Amino acid sequence: MADLPVEVARQTTRRGVAALMRLPRCCATDDMKHILLVDDDMATCEAATAILQDLECDVEIAPDGSTALRHLRRAVPDAVLVGLNIPDMIGGAFVEACHHELSCSDVPVVVMAVTPRAAVNAIRMGAQGCIRKPVDMGSVVAALQPLLHERHSAEHRN
């Protein structure tokens, strides 16, 4: 994300996330993991996207829960990385909504939370993992790698 134009990189509003969503993404291959990133904070989106792209993941960004659910109905990702306080679905509402969608009921959801208490609540609501904000490479790898490996192994068994 270091290649972002300065005027886009400085925006921290939902409009800023929308601008980031319009940026061209690298072409995904069958080997790439597809991650849906759900957060309205531009700095979090930039940091998480940079980390995920370094891990050779294709990243799709949604600034709120409704947009994310539309993305999920269109294309099922390998995992979802979601901020806990996204607009229109505060708390673990997105986690619950995601698990009720037939298309993504088995997609791992990892929550990005600021407080340990919020993380515990998200796990209780069905999230498979939690990352503390601000995100860093080690926590993203630690949370997603086992989930993606498990999902990949299950797909090859079927």
N, C-alpha and C positions, 0 to 999 in steps of 0.2 A: 504494500500500500504506500510505500515511499514514493511511488511514481505518481501519486494523486496530484492534480493541480492544486495550488495553494488555496484557491478560493473554495474548493470542495473539502479539502482537509481541515479547514478551519471551522466549517459548519458543524454544529452539534445539535441541530433540531431535527425533527422528523423529516423536514424538507431536505436536510443534509443526508439522511439515510436514503431517501428516495433518489438523490443524485448518485449516491454510491451504488444503488441497485442498477442504475442505468449504465454504469461503466462496463466496458466490454470485459467478459471473463475469458480465460483461456479455454480452449476447446477441451471438453472432457472426453476421456477414453473409457473403455470398459473396465480398465484396471483402476481408475480413479474412484475414490469414495465420494459420494455425493452427500454433502452436509447442508441442512437447512439451518441457517443462523437467524434467530429471532430476537431482535433487540432494537430499541429506538435510540440508543445512545451511540452517536457517531464514533466516539473514541473506542468504545468496546467493539463495535463492528470492524473498525480498521485493524485493531490489535488481533482479534480473533481470526479475521480473514487472512491476515498476513501469516499467522501461525499455521492455519489450516492449509493454505496454499504451499507453505514450506513443506508440509507433510504430504504434498501432492493430492490434496483434496479439491474437488470442485465445490465452490461455495455459492449458495443462493441465499439472498438476504431478504427478510421480511421485517418491516418496522413495527408490526403489531400482530396480535393473535388472529384476527380475521383474515388478514393477508396470508399469514402462515398456513392457516387451514385451507385456504384456496390453493396454495402451492402444494400442499399434501394431497389434495384431491386430484391434482393434475399429474404429479410425478412423486413417487414415494422415494424419499432419500434413504441413505444408509443409517443416518442418525440425525437427531435434532439437538441443537445447542441453543437454549433459550434463556433470556434474561427473566428474572422472576417478576419484575414489575413493569411488564410491557403494557402499553396503552390497550385498553378495552378488555384485558384479561389479567387483572392483578392477582398476585399470589399464584397458587398452583392451578388456577382455572384452565390454563392452556394445557397443562399436563393431563388433566382429566379429560378435556375435550379431545385431545390427540388420541388418547386410549379408547375413546368411544367411536372414533372414525375407523371403520372397517379396513380402509386402505392402509392405515398406519398403526394398527393396534399392537403390532410386534416391533415397531421401530423404536430403538433405544432413544430415550430423551434424557439429556444431561442439562441440568439447571445451572445457570450462573447466578450466584447470590452474594450479597454483601455480608450478611450476618450468618453465623452458625445456626441460629434458631430458624431462620428462613430456609436454610438448606435441609434441616431435619424435617420441616413441614413439607417441603417438596418431595423428599424421599417417601414420606408417609402417603403422599398423594399419588405415588407411582413413578416418580422419576428414577431412572436407573443409576444416576450419578449426580455429583454436584461439583462445581468449580467455584472457587472464591474469586470475586471481582476485586481488583483488576486481574484479567486473565494473563497467564504466562504459559510459555511453551510446555514446561514440565507438567503443569496441572491438566492442560488440554490432552497431552499424550497419555497421561496416567488415567484420565477418565474415559477417553474415547477408544484407545487402542484395544483393550480387552473386549469392549462391547462390539466393536467392528469385527474383530477376529472371530468372536463367538457367532455373530450374525453370518459372516462369510462361511464359516464351517457348517452352520446349519443349512445354508442354501445349497452347499455342495453335497450334503447328505441326502437331500430330497430329490 
